[in-house]
Amino acid sequence: MKIKTFIRNITLAAALSASFTSCSEWLKVDMEDGIMEDALYSENEGFMIALNGIYSSLNGTYGSFWSMGAIDVMAQLYNVPQTSDHPYKIYANYNYEDSNFDTSSGNLWTNLYNLIANINVLIDHCDTEGSAISERYYPIVKGEALALRAMLHFDLLRFYGPIYGPDTESQPAIPYLDIPNNKEVVAISSAKEVTEKVLKDLTDAAELLKDDPIRTDGVMASESDQPNENNDFRYRQYRLNYYAVQGLLARLYMWKGDKTAAYNCVKPLLTEIEEKATFPWVTRANATNLEAPDRLFSTEVMFALYNTSRETLFDSQFNQSLEGNALTFIGGMSGDDSKVEAFYGPNSASDYRRRMWEVIAFSGSEEEEGTTAGNTSAYFLKYEDIETTSHARYMIPLMRISEMYLILAECTTDLQEAIDCINKIRWQRNLTEEITFTEEERMKYIQEEFAREVIGEGQLFYFYKRHAMSKIPSGTEAGGEFSMPISKYVVPLPKTETDNRQ
């Protein structure tokens, strides 16, 4: 039984998901087939089918727009000139009024609230009197469902909500949908109200998942060798496990500006996962393997999607055949005109992360590898398909341990602890020269390492937004700056929502 069997019946689950929570109007969810719903939740297997269907459906949004694609363009990571015909220029220019942007935004909004509606039905069935779910399955299924509901609302808040702070927390943000089979249009909550509900859901999820098998048995990234054991509680990197929930809590505290709470969250988290080696750092052998390099540093990933269409996503955004329409870094691998050189910094030739890039120089119809002549770009290989038996072939990371170290570095009151966190990450990337910095330089180093760690994973835009950064690194000029209008950090609600409120 391989991981495809673990995420079994996904097609059926997605079909059921669509059939029993289709939306005729925004957030007006009607049950089309109550009998089908009751049958689905008549045994543990049905609860797992529904939960797996939700995880699988995340690929529709997080697998492209909210991880490796548009949102990283909005962080000015790639060479997308504002005056070009690049297909992603509406995101690089923050053309929120453009009909194509609004269509993408509307689809994102509708899809995620549909998923949230499904999650609410699942949670409700967990707690229905006489529920068929067993005592063993209940804390895992409900805990993960609560965490999923919190994560989706939190990311909607981070995208559409204001830059959080004392002056903005009372501003209207998004609806928080936590009532199953709701028949009414849900009122828009303030940013503070949303964060409070996210906090409650994550706190409840953490309590339910306190005995998550990941804490005793690790990620279990293989099928069980016990003939009578199924794999429902294995492959914990692909579930919102206990540690990932703690990571979400840390992100939430950072968003709220509560660095003390964030520190108190990640410090014991990192202590525990270090002691148990739950998410070990990538090895040199795996990072530099010529035939099947682990460019994702997959063992370090705390939570990820499993997407068998990852190759298609790569081909549509990063493949060298796209030439000028690919998402690339400007320039070659080194030199003053190289974004790779500027991005990873001086004396970084040995950095494992630079192996995610390959230079191709195009001159007419000819292609010459490894040169810097002509129209040269560095192509991003992080998600390139590599034939391997590893489950990581289809992984799309959404959270990793290095982010937790960077949160610790930002929150600690001990500058040396912050320096140690940065050096720990750099050491694991094959950068053996220790660095030091002053308190005034701290955020510069954290920002640079964060960008290097999460590129292609959709987190950098939120980092910039949280800090209300008006100057961010340019994607079109190596070592240059981009003047970011603060207002553009707040994405307007899509017309599919606003039209229904008139």
Wavefront OBJ file of the C-alpha trace (Angstrom):
o trace
v 0.000 0.000 0.000
v 1.731 3.189 -1.206
v 1.007 6.797 -0.331
v -1.537 6.956 -3.161
v -3.472 4.356 -1.236
v -3.090 6.378 1.941
v -4.761 9.308 0.212
v -7.275 6.862 -1.150
v -10.663 7.498 -2.656
v -9.740 11.121 -3.236
v -11.714 11.313 -6.464
v -14.761 9.916 -4.688
v -14.214 12.234 -1.743
v -13.911 15.277 -3.975
v -17.063 14.271 -5.844
v -18.948 13.831 -2.605
v -17.548 17.122 -1.358
v -18.826 18.945 -4.410
v -22.194 17.222 -4.390
v -23.226 17.809 -0.818
v -21.976 21.378 -0.410
v -22.471 23.129 -3.724
v -23.120 26.854 -3.385
v -26.050 28.346 -5.279
v -25.205 31.726 -3.786
v -22.222 32.958 -1.811
v -22.028 30.972 1.426
v -25.622 29.746 1.103
v -24.905 26.060 1.398
v -27.719 23.607 0.664
v -27.536 19.868 1.209
v -28.454 18.201 -2.063
v -28.407 14.649 -0.820
v -28.818 14.096 2.909
v -28.916 10.354 2.434
v -25.506 10.401 0.752
v -24.155 12.526 3.581
v -25.483 10.192 6.262
v -24.051 7.194 4.436
v -20.655 8.849 4.158
v -20.478 9.484 7.903
v -21.708 6.074 8.941
v -18.215 4.712 9.721
v -14.629 5.793 10.295
v -13.829 5.171 6.649
v -16.333 7.805 5.576
v -14.886 10.412 7.907
v -11.431 9.747 6.454
v -12.745 9.945 2.881
v -14.279 13.339 3.611
v -11.136 14.613 5.365
v -8.833 13.336 2.625
v -11.057 14.990 0.037
v -10.557 18.331 1.761
v -6.774 17.913 1.821
v -6.797 16.944 -1.844
v -8.940 19.950 -2.769
v -6.390 22.312 -1.227
v -4.263 21.654 -4.304
v -6.669 23.705 -6.393
v -5.655 26.885 -4.562
v -2.457 26.280 -2.624
v -0.908 24.183 -5.364
v -0.535 27.175 -7.669
v -1.924 30.605 -6.760
v -1.055 30.499 -3.043
v 2.275 28.706 -3.081
v 4.563 28.583 -6.094
v 2.787 31.043 -8.371
v 0.978 34.367 -8.218
v 1.552 35.251 -4.588
v 5.319 34.897 -4.960
v 5.096 37.191 -7.986
v 3.309 39.664 -5.703
v 6.386 39.461 -3.456
v 8.460 40.599 -6.483
v 10.513 37.412 -6.441
v 10.649 36.861 -10.194
v 11.579 38.853 -13.268
v 8.146 40.091 -14.347
v 8.617 43.623 -15.781
v 5.638 45.917 -15.251
v 5.624 46.941 -18.921
v 5.976 43.422 -20.318
v 3.416 41.042 -21.778
v 4.257 38.451 -19.154
v 1.154 36.440 -18.169
v 1.800 37.241 -14.502
v 2.179 40.999 -14.882
v -1.239 41.737 -13.330
v 0.096 40.216 -10.098
v 3.457 41.978 -10.307
v 1.602 45.276 -10.879
v -1.108 44.611 -8.268
v -3.802 45.272 -10.879
v -6.588 44.280 -8.506
v -9.252 45.894 -10.706
v -8.255 43.807 -13.706
v -11.005 41.343 -14.607
v -8.534 38.448 -14.797
v -7.279 39.160 -11.301
v -10.817 39.438 -9.973
v -11.740 36.140 -11.616
v -8.778 34.399 -9.989
v -9.565 36.045 -6.664
v -13.244 35.117 -6.937
v -12.426 31.494 -7.689
v -10.040 31.380 -4.744
v -12.652 32.905 -2.433
v -15.475 30.620 -3.545
v -13.368 27.457 -3.499
v -12.026 28.067 -0.017
v -15.386 28.902 1.505
v -16.812 25.789 -0.136
v -14.047 23.814 1.551
v -14.766 25.517 4.864
v -18.425 24.565 4.498
v -17.360 20.944 3.990
v -15.136 21.132 7.047
v -18.018 22.437 9.149
v -20.206 19.517 8.105
v -17.398 17.111 9.008
v -16.915 18.711 12.427
v -20.639 18.647 13.057
v -20.808 14.923 12.304
v -17.916 14.303 14.685
v -19.981 15.790 17.517
v -23.454 14.618 16.559
v -25.071 12.499 19.243
v -24.530 8.878 18.371
v -21.760 9.724 15.896
v -20.274 6.699 14.146
v -16.716 7.923 14.564
v -14.692 5.833 16.985
v -12.835 7.052 20.063
v -9.516 6.452 18.325
v -10.395 8.442 15.225
v -12.267 11.324 16.870
v -9.348 13.456 18.182
v -7.316 13.100 14.988
v -10.175 13.772 12.570
v -11.753 16.622 14.499
v -8.382 18.098 15.452
v -7.214 18.181 11.852
v -10.582 19.547 10.687
v -10.462 22.413 13.197
v -6.890 23.184 12.168
v -7.879 23.200 8.498
v -10.761 25.588 9.192
v -8.413 27.868 11.104
v -5.702 27.754 8.440
v -8.060 28.613 5.591
v -9.604 31.543 7.457
v -6.181 32.754 8.565
v -4.794 32.740 5.040
v -7.907 34.522 3.766
v -7.320 37.109 6.489
v -3.651 37.486 5.603
v -4.533 37.982 1.932
v -7.660 40.156 2.111
v -7.427 41.654 5.594
v -5.638 44.801 6.719
v -2.068 44.998 7.930
v -2.781 43.982 11.503
v -2.224 46.426 14.326
v -3.966 48.414 17.082
v -5.267 50.920 14.523
v -6.586 48.324 12.072
v -7.732 45.331 14.120
v -11.293 46.660 14.275
v -11.524 47.062 10.491
v -13.812 44.670 8.586
v -11.888 41.774 7.101
v -13.596 38.505 6.100
v -16.482 36.295 7.281
v -15.673 33.479 9.692
v -17.847 30.551 8.738
v -18.129 28.106 11.623
v -21.766 27.008 11.470
v -22.607 23.851 9.463
v -25.243 24.060 6.732
v -25.561 27.791 7.196
v -28.431 29.264 5.164
v -27.631 32.925 5.669
v -24.978 35.228 4.292
v -22.414 35.443 7.073
v -21.502 38.890 8.359
v -17.987 40.152 7.759
v -15.938 40.011 10.950
v -13.256 42.434 12.012
v -9.616 41.419 11.773
v -9.511 41.023 15.555
v -12.628 38.835 15.624
v -11.175 36.580 12.938
v -7.855 36.188 14.770
v -9.690 35.334 17.988
v -11.689 32.601 16.252
v -8.600 31.267 14.495
v -6.835 31.172 17.859
v -9.689 29.234 19.459
v -9.835 26.694 16.631
v -6.063 26.161 16.721
v -5.983 25.911 20.515
v -8.783 23.330 20.449
v -7.037 21.464 17.625
v -3.751 21.354 19.552
v -5.515 19.895 22.584
v -7.208 17.213 20.483
v -3.931 16.377 18.740
v -1.763 16.269 21.856
v -1.465 12.478 21.430
v -0.807 12.724 17.699
v 1.271 9.666 16.718
v 3.834 12.004 15.148
v 5.011 12.818 18.693
v 5.881 9.198 19.420
v 6.437 7.592 16.022
v 7.575 10.462 13.827
v 6.241 11.334 10.391
v 5.888 7.664 9.361
v 6.608 8.411 5.714
v 6.018 4.855 4.567
v 3.325 2.233 4.656
v 2.856 0.137 7.752
v 4.634 -3.198 7.924
v 1.880 -4.555 10.157
v -0.586 -6.614 8.106
v -3.627 -5.589 10.169
v -2.805 -1.866 10.417
v -4.136 0.667 7.940
v -2.328 3.877 7.056
v -4.911 6.408 8.217
v -2.564 7.911 10.808
v 0.666 7.674 8.843
v 2.349 10.145 6.446
v 1.899 12.861 9.048
v 3.736 15.491 6.983
v 0.705 15.555 4.703
v -1.711 16.244 7.566
v -2.118 19.192 9.887
v -0.328 17.322 12.625
v 0.323 18.535 16.166
v 3.589 20.270 15.263
v 2.081 21.988 12.220
v -0.742 23.286 14.403
v 1.851 24.754 16.751
v 3.489 26.321 13.711
v 0.171 27.883 12.690
v -0.233 29.239 16.202
v 3.217 30.817 15.946
v 2.305 32.402 12.613
v -0.904 33.760 14.127
v 0.902 35.285 17.101
v 3.400 36.901 14.747
v 0.541 38.322 12.671
v -0.980 39.789 15.810
v 2.369 41.224 16.853
v 2.511 39.124 20.023
v 6.165 38.105 19.906
v 6.197 36.840 23.477
v 3.445 34.318 22.716
v 5.136 33.353 19.458
v 8.445 32.756 21.253
v 6.728 30.692 23.947
v 5.132 28.630 21.197
v 8.159 27.883 19.021
v 10.774 27.454 21.756
v 9.292 24.227 23.229
v 8.239 23.123 19.757
v 11.809 23.254 18.454
v 13.165 21.679 21.623
v 10.852 18.694 21.220
v 11.377 18.120 17.502
v 15.152 18.474 17.923
v 15.212 15.914 20.725
v 13.093 13.484 18.727
v 14.656 14.329 15.338
v 11.149 14.488 13.892
v 12.072 16.747 10.963
v 15.792 16.139 10.359
v 17.786 18.575 8.268
v 18.457 17.509 4.693
v 21.631 15.505 4.334
v 24.460 16.513 2.043
v 23.998 13.280 0.100
v 20.340 14.011 -0.606
v 20.801 17.718 -1.320
v 23.602 17.105 -3.824
v 22.439 13.836 -5.362
v 23.002 14.200 -9.101
v 20.186 11.899 -10.203
v 17.488 12.730 -7.658
v 18.408 15.830 -5.649
v 16.098 16.688 -2.777
v 15.620 20.357 -3.648
v 12.655 20.651 -1.293
v 14.679 19.490 1.727
v 11.651 17.278 2.219
v 12.574 15.811 5.602
v 12.391 19.322 7.102
v 8.810 19.953 5.979
v 6.274 20.137 8.797
v 3.193 20.236 6.564
v 2.754 19.782 2.828
v 0.319 19.009 0.062
v 0.514 15.789 -1.911
v -0.086 16.753 -5.544
v 0.339 14.204 -8.309
v -0.063 17.067 -10.824
v 2.995 18.910 -9.548
v 4.825 18.338 -12.828
v 2.007 20.095 -14.695
v 2.210 23.058 -12.311
v 5.966 23.227 -12.843
v 5.615 23.096 -16.616
v 3.028 25.891 -16.624
v 5.157 28.288 -14.575
v 8.862 27.411 -14.561
v 9.671 25.166 -17.509
v 12.475 26.430 -19.731
v 10.293 25.874 -22.798
v 8.208 28.870 -21.664
v 11.254 31.125 -22.180
v 10.078 34.730 -21.617
v 6.820 33.603 -19.997
v 8.509 31.518 -17.292
v 8.960 32.714 -13.723
v 12.721 33.242 -13.571
v 15.515 35.184 -11.919
v 17.204 37.811 -14.051
v 20.818 37.251 -15.119
v 23.150 34.307 -14.714
v 24.425 32.495 -11.652
v 26.956 35.152 -10.671
v 27.973 38.699 -11.393
v 26.497 42.132 -10.853
v 23.482 41.420 -13.086
v 22.624 38.128 -11.336
v 19.552 37.951 -9.093
v 20.822 34.567 -7.873
v 24.026 36.220 -6.656
v 22.145 39.097 -5.033
v 19.520 36.786 -3.515
v 21.907 34.343 -1.860
v 24.602 36.865 -1.061
v 28.389 36.872 -1.417
v 30.459 33.777 -0.710
v 27.411 31.550 -1.160
v 28.568 29.320 -4.010
v 28.377 26.254 -1.747
v 24.797 26.973 -0.616
v 22.572 23.962 -1.326
v 19.715 26.331 -2.135
v 21.524 27.674 -5.193
v 21.167 24.227 -6.708
v 17.501 25.075 -7.281
v 18.580 27.226 -10.236
v 19.916 26.527 -13.712
v 21.002 29.058 -16.303
v 19.932 28.829 -19.919
v 20.917 31.489 -22.457
v 18.516 31.756 -25.377
v 19.713 33.175 -28.684
v 17.110 32.824 -31.417
v 16.310 29.145 -31.754
v 19.545 28.002 -30.117
v 19.895 27.053 -26.478
v 23.230 26.930 -24.732
v 23.416 25.641 -21.184
v 25.498 27.240 -18.480
v 26.389 30.470 -20.298
v 25.710 34.098 -19.523
v 25.585 35.408 -23.065
v 22.435 36.559 -24.778
v 19.049 36.770 -23.079
v 20.026 34.932 -19.921
v 17.750 33.831 -17.107
v 18.071 31.504 -14.160
v 15.327 28.890 -14.152
v 13.782 27.638 -10.930
v 14.052 23.856 -10.506
v 12.615 23.370 -7.029
v 9.514 21.610 -8.338
v 11.011 19.959 -11.407
v 9.773 16.401 -11.706
v 12.366 13.787 -10.891
v 11.611 10.113 -11.245
v 11.986 8.663 -7.786
v 10.123 6.303 -5.508
v 10.159 8.941 -2.770
v 6.790 10.372 -1.751
v 8.469 13.812 -1.959
v 8.142 13.638 -5.740
v 4.624 15.061 -5.291
v 5.255 17.253 -2.250
v 4.403 20.973 -2.132
v 5.657 22.355 1.202
v 3.455 24.743 3.179
v 5.492 24.917 6.404
v 9.046 23.982 7.364
v 11.191 23.967 10.485
v 13.508 26.741 9.276
v 10.558 29.154 9.475
v 10.205 28.255 13.145
v 13.874 29.078 13.773
v 13.414 32.413 12.023
v 10.365 33.171 14.153
v 12.499 32.397 17.201
v 15.231 34.681 15.864
v 12.747 37.515 15.419
v 11.056 37.104 18.804
v 13.907 36.430 21.207
v 15.179 39.220 23.427
v 18.625 37.599 23.343
v 20.519 38.800 20.275
v 22.967 35.895 20.494
v 20.085 33.425 20.340
v 18.911 35.154 17.157
v 22.416 34.913 15.675
v 22.584 31.230 16.611
v 19.264 30.543 14.852
v 20.470 32.154 11.626
v 23.785 30.332 11.766
v 22.040 27.009 12.401
v 20.087 27.376 9.172
v 23.125 28.555 7.208
v 25.230 25.678 8.517
v 22.604 23.206 7.318
v 22.729 24.853 3.881
v 26.494 24.188 3.690
v 27.541 27.730 4.643
v 30.120 27.058 7.328
v 31.303 30.600 7.971
v 29.490 31.956 11.016
v 27.995 35.396 10.761
v 27.208 37.979 13.382
v 25.065 41.106 13.331
v 23.921 43.991 15.459
v 20.415 44.541 16.797
v 19.865 47.103 14.031
v 20.823 44.506 11.403
v 18.758 41.659 12.863
v 15.670 42.013 10.645
v 17.770 42.344 7.502
v 19.349 38.945 8.107
v 16.045 37.340 9.068
v 14.326 38.725 5.975
v 17.053 37.467 3.646
v 17.129 33.958 5.099
v 13.344 33.758 5.145
v 13.166 34.587 1.426
v 15.789 31.950 0.622
v 14.013 29.292 2.639
v 10.423 29.749 1.457
v 10.790 30.696 -2.188
v 8.095 28.902 -4.165
v 6.038 28.321 -1.019
v 3.930 31.493 -0.902
v 4.981 32.949 2.453
v 7.185 35.922 1.548
v 4.344 38.316 0.609
v 2.846 37.830 4.066
v 6.220 38.533 5.700
v 6.466 41.833 3.836
v 2.840 42.661 4.627
v 3.223 41.896 8.320
v 6.128 44.335 8.477
v 4.408 46.884 6.193
v 7.593 47.081 4.125
v 7.611 49.951 1.637
v 10.923 48.841 0.103
v 11.393 45.215 -0.915
v 13.966 43.470 -3.139
v 13.295 43.898 -6.838
v 12.586 41.001 -9.160
v 13.622 42.903 -12.289
v 16.937 44.354 -11.118
v 19.621 42.316 -9.371
v 20.275 43.945 -6.019
v 17.675 46.636 -6.686
v 14.719 47.795 -4.622
v 11.048 47.880 -5.449
v 8.874 50.653 -4.011
v 5.882 48.805 -2.620
v 2.705 50.874 -2.161
v 1.474 49.973 1.321
v -2.138 50.027 0.133
v -1.405 47.169 -2.275
v -0.812 44.768 0.587
v -4.588 44.760 1.113
v -6.336 42.828 -1.639
v -9.963 43.927 -2.178
v -12.680 41.352 -1.674
v -13.714 39.844 -5.018
v -16.827 40.978 -6.831
v -18.359 37.544 -6.292
v -18.593 38.559 -2.642
v -19.285 42.291 -2.830
v -22.035 41.912 -5.436
v -23.917 39.612 -3.076
v -23.841 42.214 -0.327
v -25.409 45.052 -2.271
l 1 2 3 4 5 6 7 8 9 10 11 12 13 14 15 16 17 18 19 20 21 22 23 24 25 26 27 28 29 30 31 32 33 34 35 36 37 38 39 40 41 42 43 44 45 46 47 48 49 50 51 52 53 54 55 56 57 58 59 60 61 62 63 64 65 66 67 68 69 70 71 72 73 74 75 76 77 78 79 80 81 82 83 84 85 86 87 88 89 90 91 92 93 94 95 96 97 98 99 100 101 102 103 104 105 106 107 108 109 110 111 112 113 114 115 116 117 118 119 120 121 122 123 124 125 126 127 128 129 130 131 132 133 134 135 136 137 138 139 140 141 142 143 144 145 146 147 148 149 150 151 152 153 154 155 156 157 158 159 160 161 162 163 164 165 166 167 168 169 170 171 172 173 174 175 176 177 178 179 180 181 182 183 184 185 186 187 188 189 190 191 192 193 194 195 196 197 198 199 200 201 202 203 204 205 206 207 208 209 210 211 212 213 214 215 216 217 218 219 220 221 222 223 224 225 226 227 228 229 230 231 232 233 234 235 236 237 238 239 240 241 242 243 244 245 246 247 248 249 250 251 252 253 254 255 256 257 258 259 260 261 262 263 264 265 266 267 268 269 270 271 272 273 274 275 276 277 278 279 280 281 282 283 284 285 286 287 288 289 290 291 292 293 294 295 296 297 298 299 300 301 302 303 304 305 306 307 308 309 310 311 312 313 314 315 316 317 318 319 320 321 322 323 324 325 326 327 328 329 330 331 332 333 334 335 336 337 338 339 340 341 342 343 344 345 346 347 348 349 350 351 352 353 354 355 356 357 358 359 360 361 362 363 364 365 366 367 368 369 370 371 372 373 374 375 376 377 378 379 380 381 382 383 384 385 386 387 388 389 390 391 392 393 394 395 396 397 398 399 400 401 402 403 404 405 406 407 408 409 410 411 412 413 414 415 416 417 418 419 420 421 422 423 424 425 426 427 428 429 430 431 432 433 434 435 436 437 438 439 440 441 442 443 444 445 446 447 448 449 450 451 452 453 454 455 456 457 458 459 460 461 462 463 464 465 466 467 468 469 470 471 472 473 474 475 476 477 478 479 480 481 482 483 484 485 486 487 488 489 490 491 492 493 494 495 496 497 498 499 500 501 502
